[in-house]
């Protein structure tokens, strides 16, 4: 069917219905996943409590078993030398042995019930985790479809002219966004969320330690707790920084790039990252500062990921009419004349530079490192 024969209004109506249906499905799956997460957290807390109770019951059982064996031995001695003991002593020995035996049986029954509950909770948690993982995966897939419907297909008539070139890249961007969101969710879950959960458990433990072992032991636990809280705070700040460095808004591009490269060097042992500012230290329009920061970030991460460099040098020059960025590494390089499949990082950088009406060139040869050269006309972003 040709484009001329397509009823645009009917197509838009169909598209709206599809987007609405997909959105509702996504919300339902998300609600299921969130409910499973809440159930998972509740059961996890119960499991932790059951494990603690199991440990206490086992300790009590061992103590009762030892006392019961001693009481039985005492009863045997009394029975053997019956005439040497008074009636009250005999009765006391019998009642004590009987009571300890009953307490031991009750304790063992409680231990059995707690172990069964623990096993049941662990099985339910595994099932909930599988459901959560499936829900996350399904929401991610639905989001890809939803974004594709709302962004790429909304203007079908205009998109058809460049669809062949843009389609793969557009989908890859969406997938990258979803992967980044998934990564962020996983980092928060495995990092600060897990640390804070441990803090809650350790705070409960401190109360118990203070009661059972005294304030000195509790103080040791409190110091350990402070370390955990400090680490959680560090992880939160690191995640926030990765999303968008606040220094970019407060201090500008130059200080933020310097800090970013220092932090990246700390995280990548063996790689030396140098930053050189050759021009003026001045503020640029906010959208331009963000774009330039992301371009440097992408170039540096590409180098670290693919080039195995020992040194990366970033040069920035801000003049009256031009911003120039150079990112050079001494890595293994590549043949820049060949367009690799899946090299959407470079494509994304070119797209970003084009939006700023700038130019980007890449000079690289196998074994000779890589140089990324970006020039963006500043005056175009400074019009009133």
Secondary structure, DSSP 8 states (H G I E B T S, - for coil): --GGGS-HHHHHHHHHHHHHHHHHHHHHHHHHHHHHHHHHHHHHHHHHHHHHHHHHHHHHHHHHHHHHHHHHHHHHHHHHTGGGS-HHHHHHHHHHHHHHHHHHHHHHHHHHHHHHHHHHHHHHHHHHHHHHHHHHHHHHHHHHHHHIIIIISTTHHHHTTTHHHHHHHHHHHHHHHHHHHHHHHHHHIIIIIHHHHHHHHHHHHHHHHHHHH-HHHHHHHHHHHHHHHHHHHHHHHHHHHHH--HHHHHT-HHHHHHHHHHHHHHHSTT-EEEEEE-S------HHHHHHHHHHHHHHHHHIIIII--SEEEEEEEE-SSEEEEEEEE-S----TTS--TT-HHHHHHHHHHHHTT-EEEEEE-TTS-EEEEEEEESGGGS--
